[in-house]
């Protein structure tokens, strides 16, 4: 029989009940922390796994032009440092407080600057090689990364050669870092072993990271087998190739009764008469099934978070990496809020919403939070979790709001 609410709260560790105004307590062994970092310049999620293994998903560092700035939130905490520097400082701070060091794993979901860093000629050079410090390269300049996975290594040729300046800069970083000992692999769809616990895996047999999708290759739902949903490139003209967002890598993280789904900018490109295979986001969501928390793919943009995606995932919480005035769009937000798609309660957390959006799209006021780092803390064993919003205007890690504790859906 499930615990009463009073007994449920009484059984929680004190760290799950930290209050606004307090400093976020450091990670402890057995906990799972998921930090959705809010710089206003891209996606980055720092994961502290139960045995102290560390994983970073993406390290976005977009550099808006003067014309783009009207659509963007300010840089957080400010523009005195590059976004990658802020990410490194955030990770070092939380790893240090937890007595952890460096990143055991890094997953780059796809090759866009708001996920890997944007090249600019005026950026400083790395002291290690012939590349500029942007995004992941900036992060790695001061924080050791031991294992990197992306969707296209080693030739970076699918669906066409990846030759944009930001990708070339990333590839030069990879080449240089490999010469210094970095292990690099291509994302293996269906795998349950590509992101293993490194320190005490036998203590946490109910923890796993399942590789769900990348490059249109989707886990079958059984074993480690996968199938290709995109047609052979030989059957397509280049203008009909899958987009970079459609090729995003996605994972499901499971800890006991708790499930979390993250799929970069996976999207539905099948609108306006386009073929059904371009709706890779819905196909992946149906394989994943219900989760406790879903990252809203592609920032809740117009081509993502469709009705069938929401109906399949049924999350208790959505988290949206936001910084543009189009994050999220009204159709995606309507789907996330719809009780017709699933009837259960849900909270929606955004990392940095444009204030104007709260006026122009009234339903934005139904978000649980609209500014700050969104930190999910899963209690040891995975049966409950809480969400903490911490200040992104400084490096204090001060809690501005707390939500939950929630029971994990399978508890």
C-alpha positions as CSV (number, residue, x, y, z in Angstrom):
1,X,0.0,0.0,0.0
2,X,1.4,3.5,-0.9
3,X,2.6,5.6,2.0
4,X,0.3,8.4,3.2
5,X,1.4,11.9,2.2
6,X,2.6,12.6,5.8
7,X,4.6,9.4,5.9
8,X,5.9,10.0,2.4
9,X,7.2,13.4,3.5
10,X,8.6,12.2,6.7
11,X,10.6,9.5,4.9
12,X,12.4,12.0,2.7
13,X,15.9,13.3,3.3
14,X,16.3,16.9,4.4
15,X,17.9,17.9,1.1
16,X,14.6,17.2,-0.7
17,X,12.8,19.8,1.5
18,X,15.3,22.7,1.2
19,X,13.4,26.0,1.0
20,X,13.6,29.1,-1.1
21,X,16.3,31.4,0.2
22,X,18.5,28.6,1.2
23,X,21.6,27.4,-0.8
24,X,20.9,24.2,-2.8
25,X,22.4,21.4,-0.7
26,X,25.2,19.5,-2.5
27,X,24.6,16.1,-4.2
28,X,25.0,13.1,-2.0
29,X,25.8,9.5,-3.0
30,X,22.7,7.6,-4.0
31,X,20.9,10.8,-5.3
32,X,20.4,11.7,-9.0
33,X,20.7,15.3,-9.9
34,X,19.7,16.8,-13.2
35,X,20.8,20.4,-13.6
36,X,19.2,22.3,-16.6
37,X,21.6,25.2,-16.7
38,X,20.2,28.6,-17.7
39,X,22.7,30.9,-19.5
40,X,20.2,32.3,-22.0
41,X,22.5,31.1,-24.8
42,X,21.8,27.4,-25.3
43,X,21.1,23.9,-23.9
44,X,23.2,22.3,-21.2
45,X,22.3,19.6,-18.7
46,X,24.6,18.4,-16.0
47,X,23.8,15.0,-14.5
48,X,25.3,13.7,-11.3
49,X,24.5,10.0,-11.2
50,X,23.9,7.9,-8.1
51,X,27.5,6.6,-7.8
52,X,29.2,9.9,-8.6
53,X,29.5,9.3,-12.3
54,X,29.1,12.6,-14.2
55,X,27.4,13.3,-17.5
56,X,26.9,16.5,-19.4
57,X,24.4,16.7,-22.3
58,X,25.2,19.5,-24.7
59,X,27.0,22.8,-24.0
60,X,25.2,25.4,-26.1
61,X,26.8,28.8,-26.7
62,X,24.9,30.8,-29.3
63,X,26.2,34.3,-30.1
64,X,23.3,36.5,-31.2
65,X,23.8,39.1,-33.8
66,X,22.6,42.7,-33.1
67,X,19.4,42.0,-35.1
68,X,18.7,38.8,-33.1
69,X,19.2,40.3,-29.6
70,X,15.6,41.8,-29.6
71,X,14.3,38.2,-29.6
72,X,16.7,36.8,-27.0
73,X,16.8,37.0,-23.2
74,X,19.9,38.6,-21.7
75,X,22.9,36.4,-21.1
76,X,23.0,35.0,-17.6
77,X,24.5,35.7,-15.2
78,X,25.9,38.5,-17.5
79,X,28.2,39.0,-20.6
80,X,31.4,39.3,-18.6
81,X,32.2,35.7,-19.6
82,X,31.5,33.5,-22.6
83,X,28.6,31.0,-22.1
84,X,31.0,28.1,-22.1
85,X,32.9,29.7,-19.3
86,X,29.8,30.1,-17.2
87,X,28.9,26.4,-17.9
88,X,32.4,25.3,-16.8
89,X,32.1,27.4,-13.6
90,X,28.7,26.0,-12.9
91,X,29.8,22.4,-13.4
92,X,33.1,22.9,-11.4
93,X,31.1,24.4,-8.5
94,X,28.6,21.6,-8.2
95,X,31.1,18.9,-8.8
96,X,33.5,20.4,-6.2
97,X,30.7,20.7,-3.6
98,X,29.9,17.0,-4.2
99,X,33.7,16.1,-4.1
100,X,33.6,14.9,-7.7
101,X,36.0,15.8,-10.5
102,X,35.6,16.2,-14.2
103,X,33.0,14.8,-16.6
104,X,33.0,11.0,-17.1
105,X,30.7,11.3,-20.1
106,X,29.6,14.0,-22.6
107,X,26.7,13.6,-25.0
108,X,26.4,16.0,-27.9
109,X,22.8,15.5,-29.2
110,X,23.4,17.3,-32.6
111,X,25.5,19.9,-34.4
112,X,23.8,23.2,-33.8
113,X,25.5,26.1,-32.0
114,X,23.0,26.3,-29.2
115,X,24.0,22.8,-28.3
116,X,27.8,22.7,-29.1
117,X,29.0,26.3,-29.4
118,X,29.1,28.9,-32.2
119,X,32.3,29.7,-34.0
120,X,33.4,33.3,-34.3
121,X,36.8,34.5,-35.6
122,X,37.2,36.8,-32.6
123,X,36.9,34.1,-30.0
124,X,40.1,33.2,-28.1
125,X,42.2,30.3,-29.3
126,X,42.5,27.1,-27.2
127,X,45.9,26.6,-25.6
128,X,45.7,22.9,-26.8
129,X,45.0,23.1,-30.5
130,X,43.9,25.0,-33.6
131,X,40.3,25.7,-32.5
132,X,38.3,28.5,-30.9
133,X,36.8,28.4,-27.4
134,X,33.1,27.9,-28.0
135,X,30.6,25.8,-26.1
136,X,32.0,22.3,-25.4
137,X,35.6,23.4,-26.4
138,X,35.3,26.2,-23.8
139,X,34.0,23.8,-21.2
140,X,36.8,21.3,-21.8
141,X,39.5,24.0,-21.6
142,X,39.0,24.0,-17.8
143,X,37.1,20.8,-17.0
144,X,38.4,17.3,-17.9
145,X,36.1,15.3,-20.2
146,X,36.9,11.6,-20.4
147,X,34.4,10.2,-22.8
148,X,32.5,12.0,-25.6
149,X,29.6,10.6,-27.7
150,X,28.0,12.3,-30.8
151,X,25.8,11.2,-33.6
152,X,28.2,11.3,-36.5
153,X,31.7,10.4,-35.4
154,X,34.1,9.5,-37.1
155,X,33.4,10.9,-40.6
156,X,30.7,13.5,-39.9
157,X,29.1,12.8,-43.2
158,X,25.4,11.9,-42.5
159,X,23.1,12.9,-44.1
160,X,25.6,15.2,-45.9
161,X,29.1,16.3,-45.0
162,X,29.0,18.6,-41.9
163,X,31.2,21.5,-42.9
164,X,29.6,24.6,-41.2
165,X,32.2,26.7,-39.4
166,X,30.9,25.7,-35.9
167,X,31.1,22.0,-36.8
168,X,34.6,22.4,-38.2
169,X,35.7,24.0,-35.0
170,X,34.1,21.2,-33.0
171,X,35.8,18.6,-35.1
172,X,39.2,20.2,-34.6
173,X,38.5,20.2,-30.9
174,X,37.7,16.4,-31.1
175,X,40.8,15.7,-33.1
176,X,43.0,17.5,-30.7
177,X,41.4,16.1,-27.6
178,X,41.6,12.5,-28.9
179,X,45.4,13.0,-29.3
180,X,45.4,14.0,-25.6
181,X,43.5,10.8,-24.5
182,X,39.8,11.6,-25.0
183,X,37.7,8.6,-25.9
184,X,35.2,9.4,-28.6
185,X,32.4,7.2,-29.9
186,X,29.4,7.4,-32.2
187,X,26.0,7.1,-30.5
188,X,24.9,3.5,-30.5
189,X,21.1,3.4,-30.7
190,X,19.6,0.7,-28.5
191,X,22.7,0.4,-26.3
192,X,22.3,0.1,-22.5
193,X,26.0,0.3,-21.9
194,X,27.4,3.4,-23.7
195,X,26.9,5.7,-20.6
196,X,27.7,3.3,-17.7
197,X,28.1,4.1,-14.1
198,X,31.9,4.4,-13.6
199,X,32.5,4.2,-9.8
200,X,30.1,1.8,-8.0
201,X,27.7,0.3,-10.6
202,X,26.9,-2.8,-8.5
203,X,25.4,-0.6,-5.8
204,X,22.8,0.7,-8.2
205,X,21.4,-2.1,-10.3
206,X,18.2,-0.2,-11.0
207,X,20.0,2.7,-12.8
208,X,20.3,2.7,-16.6
209,X,20.7,5.0,-19.6
210,X,19.1,3.6,-22.7
211,X,20.0,5.1,-26.1
212,X,16.7,5.7,-27.8
213,X,17.2,7.4,-31.2
214,X,19.8,9.1,-33.4
215,X,20.0,9.7,-37.2
216,X,16.5,8.3,-37.6
217,X,17.6,5.0,-36.1
218,X,15.1,4.0,-33.3
219,X,15.4,1.5,-30.5
220,X,12.9,-1.4,-31.1
221,X,11.8,-1.5,-27.5
222,X,13.4,-4.9,-26.9
223,X,17.0,-5.8,-26.2
224,X,19.5,-3.6,-28.0
225,X,18.0,-3.9,-31.5
226,X,17.0,-0.9,-33.5
227,X,15.4,-0.1,-36.9
228,X,15.9,2.7,-39.4
229,X,12.9,5.0,-39.9
230,X,14.6,7.4,-42.4
231,X,14.6,6.1,-46.0
232,X,17.9,5.4,-47.7
233,X,19.5,8.6,-48.8
234,X,19.8,7.2,-52.3
235,X,16.0,7.4,-52.6
236,X,16.0,11.2,-51.7
237,X,17.1,14.4,-53.2
238,X,19.4,16.5,-51.0
239,X,16.7,19.0,-50.3
240,X,14.6,16.2,-48.8
241,X,17.3,14.8,-46.5
242,X,16.4,14.7,-42.8
243,X,17.3,18.0,-41.0
244,X,19.9,18.3,-38.3
245,X,17.2,18.5,-35.7
246,X,15.6,15.3,-36.9
247,X,18.9,13.5,-36.5
248,X,19.2,14.4,-32.8
249,X,20.3,11.8,-30.3
250,X,17.9,10.9,-27.5
251,X,18.2,8.9,-24.3
252,X,15.9,7.7,-21.5
253,X,17.4,7.7,-18.0
254,X,15.8,5.4,-15.5
255,X,16.5,5.2,-11.8
256,X,14.2,2.8,-10.0
257,X,10.7,4.0,-10.5
258,X,11.9,7.3,-12.0
259,X,12.1,8.0,-15.8
260,X,13.5,11.0,-17.6
261,X,13.6,11.6,-21.4
262,X,15.9,13.9,-23.2
263,X,16.1,14.1,-27.0
264,X,17.9,17.3,-27.9
265,X,16.0,19.0,-30.8
266,X,14.2,16.0,-32.1
267,X,11.2,17.3,-34.1
268,X,8.3,16.6,-36.5
269,X,9.1,17.7,-40.0
270,X,6.1,16.1,-41.6
271,X,3.9,19.2,-41.8
272,X,2.6,20.8,-45.0
273,X,2.6,17.6,-47.1
274,X,6.0,16.3,-46.1
275,X,6.3,12.5,-45.7
276,X,5.3,10.8,-42.5
277,X,8.8,9.4,-41.8
278,X,9.9,13.0,-40.9
279,X,7.9,12.8,-37.7
280,X,10.7,11.1,-35.9
281,X,9.7,12.8,-32.6
282,X,6.4,11.0,-32.3
283,X,7.9,7.6,-33.2
284,X,10.5,8.0,-30.5
285,X,8.0,9.1,-27.8
286,X,5.8,6.1,-28.5
287,X,8.8,3.8,-27.9
288,X,9.7,5.6,-24.7
289,X,6.2,5.7,-23.2
290,X,5.2,7.4,-20.0
291,X,7.9,9.2,-18.0
292,X,8.1,11.4,-14.9
293,X,10.0,14.2,-16.7
294,X,10.4,15.0,-20.4
295,X,12.6,17.7,-21.8
296,X,10.5,19.5,-24.4
297,X,12.4,18.9,-27.6
298,X,13.5,21.8,-29.7
299,X,12.6,24.3,-27.0
300,X,8.8,23.7,-27.5
301,X,9.1,25.2,-31.0
302,X,6.3,25.0,-33.6
303,X,7.6,21.7,-35.1
304,X,7.9,19.9,-31.8
305,X,6.0,18.6,-28.8
306,X,3.1,17.5,-30.9
307,X,-0.2,16.0,-29.6
308,X,0.9,12.4,-30.0
309,X,4.2,13.1,-28.3
310,X,2.5,14.5,-25.3
311,X,-0.1,11.7,-25.3
312,X,2.7,9.1,-25.3
313,X,5.0,10.6,-22.7
314,X,2.4,11.8,-20.2
315,X,5.1,13.5,-18.0
316,X,4.4,14.8,-14.6
317,X,6.8,17.7,-15.5
318,X,8.1,19.2,-18.7
319,X,11.3,21.2,-18.7
320,X,12.0,23.6,-21.5
321,X,15.4,25.1,-22.4
322,X,14.2,28.6,-23.4
323,X,15.8,31.9,-24.3
324,X,14.2,33.0,-27.6
325,X,10.8,34.7,-27.9
326,X,9.6,31.6,-29.9
327,X,10.4,29.3,-26.9
328,X,7.8,27.8,-26.5
329,X,5.3,28.5,-29.2
330,X,1.6,28.5,-28.4
331,X,0.7,25.1,-30.2
332,X,3.4,23.3,-28.2
333,X,2.4,24.9,-25.0
334,X,-1.2,24.1,-25.6
335,X,-0.3,20.5,-26.1
336,X,1.8,20.4,-22.9
337,X,-1.1,21.8,-20.9
338,X,-3.9,19.8,-22.6
339,X,-5.9,17.6,-20.2
340,X,-7.5,16.1,-23.3
341,X,-4.2,14.5,-24.2
342,X,-3.7,13.1,-20.7
343,X,-5.7,13.9,-17.6
344,X,-3.0,13.9,-14.9
345,X,-1.5,16.9,-13.3
346,X,1.7,18.4,-14.8
347,X,4.1,21.3,-14.1
348,X,6.1,23.1,-16.7
349,X,9.5,24.7,-16.0
350,X,11.3,27.1,-18.4
351,X,14.9,28.2,-17.9
352,X,14.6,31.8,-19.2
353,X,11.4,33.1,-20.7
354,X,11.1,36.4,-22.5
355,X,9.0,38.7,-20.3
356,X,7.0,39.9,-23.3
357,X,5.9,36.3,-23.9
358,X,3.9,36.4,-20.6
359,X,1.8,39.2,-22.1
360,X,1.5,38.1,-25.8
361,X,0.8,34.4,-24.9
362,X,-1.4,34.5,-21.8
363,X,-1.1,30.7,-21.1
364,X,2.6,31.3,-20.4
365,X,1.4,32.4,-16.9
366,X,0.5,28.7,-16.3
367,X,4.2,27.8,-16.2
368,X,5.4,26.8,-12.8
369,X,8.6,28.8,-13.3
370,X,10.0,30.9,-16.1
371,X,13.5,31.9,-15.0
372,X,16.4,30.1,-13.4
373,X,18.4,26.9,-13.4
374,X,16.0,24.0,-13.2
375,X,17.5,21.3,-10.9
376,X,15.8,17.9,-10.5
377,X,16.9,16.0,-7.4
378,X,15.8,12.3,-7.3
379,X,16.0,10.7,-3.9
380,X,18.2,7.6,-3.4
381,X,16.4,4.6,-4.9
382,X,14.4,6.7,-7.3
383,X,11.0,6.7,-5.6
384,X,10.6,10.4,-5.2
385,X,12.0,13.6,-6.7
386,X,11.8,17.4,-6.3
387,X,12.4,20.4,-8.5
388,X,14.5,23.4,-7.3
389,X,14.7,26.6,-9.2
390,X,18.0,28.4,-8.4
391,X,19.2,31.9,-9.3
392,X,20.8,32.3,-12.7
393,X,21.6,36.0,-12.0
394,X,24.6,35.1,-10.0
395,X,26.6,32.1,-8.8
396,X,25.0,31.8,-5.4
397,X,23.0,28.6,-6.1
398,X,20.3,30.1,-4.0
399,X,16.9,28.5,-4.3
400,X,14.2,30.8,-5.6
401,X,11.4,28.2,-5.7
402,X,10.8,24.5,-4.8
403,X,8.3,22.1,-6.2
404,X,7.3,18.7,-4.9
405,X,8.4,16.3,-3.6
406,X,6.7,14.1,-6.2
407,X,6.2,10.4,-6.2
408,X,7.9,8.7,-9.1
409,X,5.2,7.3,-11.5
410,X,6.1,3.7,-11.0
411,X,6.7,3.8,-7.2
